[in-house]
Structures are given as structure tokens and as C-alpha cells.
Amino acid sequence: EEMPGDTGIEPRSGEFEIPEGPVPLRLDAYAGWANQWLGDADLFLLDEEGHLLWGVRAKSGLVLSAMLAWSAARHASAVSASALPDVLHHSQPSGGSICIIPCITRHGMIQVGIRRDNPVSNEDARCLREALIAAIDVGET
């Protein structure tokens, strides 16, 4: 029986292998892996300042707006930088789902924004978060 938000993807079916090299190379590798993991989805990576680190800007409007609004609300509520924020799920009125996964790395907060037809499961969000943090926090800077 499928649970709501079940992607049909086994969470450990494709472990992310972190390439050696600078952060931009590791972000590209992460994004390629995450896109395969998620299937038909739009993926975006945003830093604390609201800069798009990875993704197609032309497709990013609604997701980036949601990510920036969440970031502003987090700052306004004085959430501690050491507390790992929850994953934000938002159903779109036109159909589909937006998921924002905040990740605290040694370079600061990076948010993973995902827009797709099916919601991202909590297990998939956890695995996506762990892989991004590992990609940023190891190797060269």
C-alpha cells in the first residue's frame, strides 16, 4: 500500500557519490543525482542570501518566492542557526507540490527547493538533506 507522498523510490537505491573537487563541482554532481532520484521535478539550490546556486531561473519564480518567504519568516522568528529547521511542504492550487529542505552546512544555510507533481516524502527529504550536507562539508572548499 502506498503512503501519501510516497515517491515509489527506494530511499537507498542510489547512494550519492561525492566527487573530489571544489564546491561548485560537488553541487553540480548533487543536483544531477537529486534530479535522477526525484524523477520529473524542478530542483533549485539557494543560499542564505537568496542567490540561486543551481537551477533554471526561468522556471524558478514560484519556488524561489516560497524559499525566500520561508527564509524571511525563519529570520524574523529568530530560529537558532544550530537548530535544524523542518521541511516545508506546500501544495499548489494549480496542482503539484513545492518542498523546501533547509540544510545547515559549514558554508551556511542552503535550501533545496523542489517543485513536482507528487509531494516529497519525509524519508526522501531526509536523504536529500544528508547528501547535500555531505557534498558541501567534505573535500576542498
C-alpha positions in Angstrom: 0.0 0.0 0.0 1.4 3.4 -1.0 1.5 6.1 1.7 0.7 9.7 0.8 3.8 11.4 -0.5 5.3 8.1 -1.4 7.5 8.6 -4.5 7.9 4.9 -5.3 11.6 5.4 -5.0 13.6 3.3 -2.6 15.5 5.8 -0.4 18.8 3.9 -0.5 18.6 2.8 -4.2 21.2 5.3 -5.4 23.7 6.5 -2.8 25.2 9.8 -3.7 28.9 9.5 -4.5 30.7 12.8 -3.7 33.2 13.7 -6.4 36.5 15.3 -5.5 36.8 18.9 -6.3 35.5 22.4 -5.4 32.1 23.1 -4.1 30.5 24.1 -7.4 31.5 20.8 -8.9 30.1 18.9 -5.9 26.8 21.0 -6.2 26.5 20.0 -9.9 27.0 16.4 -9.0 24.5 16.6 -6.2 21.9 18.3 -8.5 22.4 15.6 -11.2 22.0 12.8 -8.6 18.9 14.5 -7.0 17.2 15.0 -10.3 17.6 11.3 -11.1 16.4 10.5 -7.6 13.3 12.7 -7.9 12.4 11.9 -11.5 10.2 14.6 -13.1 10.9 17.6 -10.8 12.3 21.1 -10.9 15.2 21.4 -8.5 16.7 24.6 -7.1 19.5 25.3 -4.6 19.5 28.7 -2.8 22.0 30.2 -0.3 21.1 32.3 2.7 21.3 35.5 0.7 18.7 34.3 -1.7 21.2 33.6 -4.5 20.3 30.8 -6.9 23.2 28.3 -6.7 21.7 25.8 -9.0 18.5 25.6 -11.1 16.9 27.1 -14.1 16.0 30.7 -13.3 13.2 30.8 -15.9 11.3 28.0 -14.1 12.1 29.3 -10.6 9.6 32.0 -9.9 7.1 30.4 -7.5 9.7 28.1 -5.9 12.2 30.9 -5.2 9.4 33.1 -3.9 8.4 30.4 -1.4 12.0 29.8 -0.4 12.7 33.5 0.2 9.4 33.9 2.2 10.3 30.8 4.3 13.8 32.2 4.9 12.5 35.7 5.9 10.0 34.0 8.3 12.8 31.9 9.8 14.9 35.0 10.4 12.0 37.0 11.8 11.2 34.2 14.3 14.9 34.1 15.4 15.3 30.4 14.8 18.7 29.4 16.0 21.2 28.6 13.3 22.1 25.5 15.2 18.5 24.1 15.2 17.8 22.2 12.0 14.5 23.6 10.6 11.7 21.3 9.5 11.0 20.6 5.9 8.3 22.8 4.4 5.7 21.2 2.1 3.2 23.4 0.2 0.5 22.2 -2.2 0.0 24.4 -5.2 -3.6 25.4 -6.0 -2.9 24.6 -9.7 -1.7 21.1 -8.7 1.7 19.8 -7.7 3.8 20.4 -4.7 6.6 22.6 -3.5 9.1 21.2 -0.9 11.7 23.3 0.7 14.5 21.4 2.6 16.8 23.7 4.6 20.3 22.3 5.1 22.8 23.7 7.6 26.4 23.3 6.2 29.8 24.7 7.1 29.2 27.4 4.5 25.8 28.4 6.0 22.2 27.5 5.2 21.5 26.1 1.8 17.9 25.4 0.8 16.8 22.7 -1.6 13.6 23.7 -3.4 11.7 21.1 -5.3 8.6 21.5 -7.5 6.9 18.4 -8.7 3.5 16.7 -9.1 3.9 14.4 -6.1 4.9 15.5 -2.7 8.4 14.6 -1.5 8.3 12.1 1.3 9.9 12.9 4.6 12.3 10.0 4.1 13.3 11.3 0.7 13.7 14.8 2.1 16.0 13.4 4.9 18.2 11.6 2.3 18.3 14.6 0.0 19.4 16.8 3.0 22.0 14.4 4.2 23.5 14.1 0.7 23.7 17.9 0.2 25.3 18.4 3.6 27.8 15.7 2.8 28.6 17.2 -0.6 29.3 20.7 0.9 31.0 19.7 4.2 33.7 17.4 2.7 36.6 17.9 0.5 38.0 21.1 -0.8 36.3 24.4 -0.3 
